[in-house]
Each structure stands twice: as structure tokens, then as C-alpha cells.
């Protein structure tokens, strides 16, 4: 999978780190090559030595984020204690990455990348993010811990619930919107254990 592996040169990593911060703070369109050059403290020829354009920088950012997250999800998927313990370990990884908003990254990917680069990142999402979760769902269905839904459906649902629960963080968009609108909303963080309970049991009393 050479085209799914992020670049590893120290100078290139420095540039990608600077670009990542800008992309995740402002979005793809609002960031210019000059912004990245200034943030990385490199020259334009140096940047273009490693990267063809801004799109390639965004792809490299996504590959790095997904590879790092995938390594942690893979470890969580083999945590001791059975399926529910592994679901909680997966949830802890997913909910620990609020500053790496996967929904925003997928939106920007669909909006601004060409077909070839969209495909590269889509395959990286599937390989690094989805597959470790799918493995735990397959295990849970096989041993009777989880219900009769297909493991692919359960993996998709698990990801969706984890992303929704990120909106209950104190600095989340939902909390900011509530504060800005003057609505006295009491938004309390949801723990990984609570997120797994929501996934398994919904709002029904246990």
C-alpha cells in the first residue's frame, strides 16, 4: 500500500504538521500555500520539492492522521476483556481525537480533492479507521455479544455514535452555538463508557 503511507522525511513531516494545523483550523479553501510556508518556516522551493500542490499536502495530512489513529484502534481492538471491553477501548480512541474532526476531513475531501486523491484517502479511511472496528463487530456477532445486524452496519453505527457524542464536549460546536445563542443548555461530556452504552442499549433502561 505505498500510496496509503504518509511521507516520512523530517522536513516533509514538518511541512505537513504546519499544514495540518491550518487545514483543521480553517478548512482547505481558506489556507494558501504561502500560509503553509510561513507556518512551516520553509522556502517555496523546499515545499514544492516534497509536494506537488496543496491537494497533496491535504492528502498527506489525512494519511498521517489516519495511520496514527489506525495504530491505536488496532491496539484497542485486541484489548483484553472481551467484546465490550474492546468497544470501550475503541470508543476511547475515537473520542480522544476531537481536534481531528473526521467529519470535517471527509467533507473537505469530497469538496476539494480530485477523484484519484479522494480514492486514496477513502481507502485509508477504510483500512486504518473502519477495519479495526469491523473486526470487533464481527467478533461480537459471532460470540453473541452483539445483535443480529450485519457487522458492517454495526461498525458504521458505532462510528456515527462516536462522532455524535463529540458534540457534547465542553468546547464542541454544539456547546459554542448554545452559548452564542444565549440558550441555557446544559451540555455535559459523554464518556467512552457512556458512548458504548448508547450504542448497545440506546435510551432504554438496562
Secondary structure, DSSP 8 states (H G I E B T S, - for coil): -GGGS----HHHHHHHHHHHHHHHHH-STT--HHHHHHHHT--HHHHHHH-SSHHHHHHHHHHHHHHHHHHHHHHHHT-SS-HHHHHHHHHHHHHT-TTS-HHHHHHHHHHHS-HHHHHHHHHHIIIIIIHHHHHHHHHHHHHTSS-SS-HHHHHHHHHHHHHHHGGGSTTSHHHHHHHHHT---------HHHHHHHHHHTTS--
